[in-house]
């Protein structure tokens, strides 16, 4: 038989209380996610968008235009 996946929001049972270790684990997981998010965005800004700005400068003139 297949089990149904439900949220059971209307169950009248109380949720188990979180302990201090659960809170610390959640804070550590949030800090890891924040660090990963900052790493990705800093890579995009410094590694991709930064060099793209230098490509928008004037292109060097071809040698044929200088000889004419």
N, C-alpha and C positions, 0 to 999 in steps of 0.2 A: 504494500500500500504506500502511496505517496503521502508524505507529510505536507500539510499546508503551512506556508510561511506567513505568519501574521504578526502584527505589531502588539496585539493584546493590550490596546490602550484602555479598554474598558474593564479590564480585570481589576477587581477590588483588593488585590494583594498589595502590600506595601513593598516598596523597593528596598533591597538590602542597603544598609548604611555603608558609605565608603569610609575606608580607614585612612589613616595618615599616609600609608604607603601608596594607596591608590591615587591620592591627590598629588604626591610627589612624582609618581609615574606619569600622570597626565601632564604635569608641568614640564617634565623632562621631554615628553613627546612633543608638546607644543613648542618648546625651545628648539628641538631638532627640526621640526617643520619650518619654523621661522628662519633658522639658519640656512636651510636648503632653499627657501624662497629667496632670501637675500643673495645667496650665491648665484642662483640662476639669473636674477635680474642684474646683478653687477656684471656677470659675464656678458649678458646681452648689451648692456650700456657701454661697458669699457672695451669689450672684445669685438663687438659687431657695429654698434652705432658710432663709436669713436673713430675707427678707421674709415667708415663711410663718409664722414665729414671731410676728411682730407682728399677724398676722391673728387669732390665737387670743385676743386680749384681749377685754374686755367690749364688747359692741355698744352703741352709744348708744341711750338709751330713746326711743321715739317721743314726739312732742309730745302726743299724746292722753293718754298715761299721766301726763304732768306736769300736765295741766289738771284731771284728776279728783281 
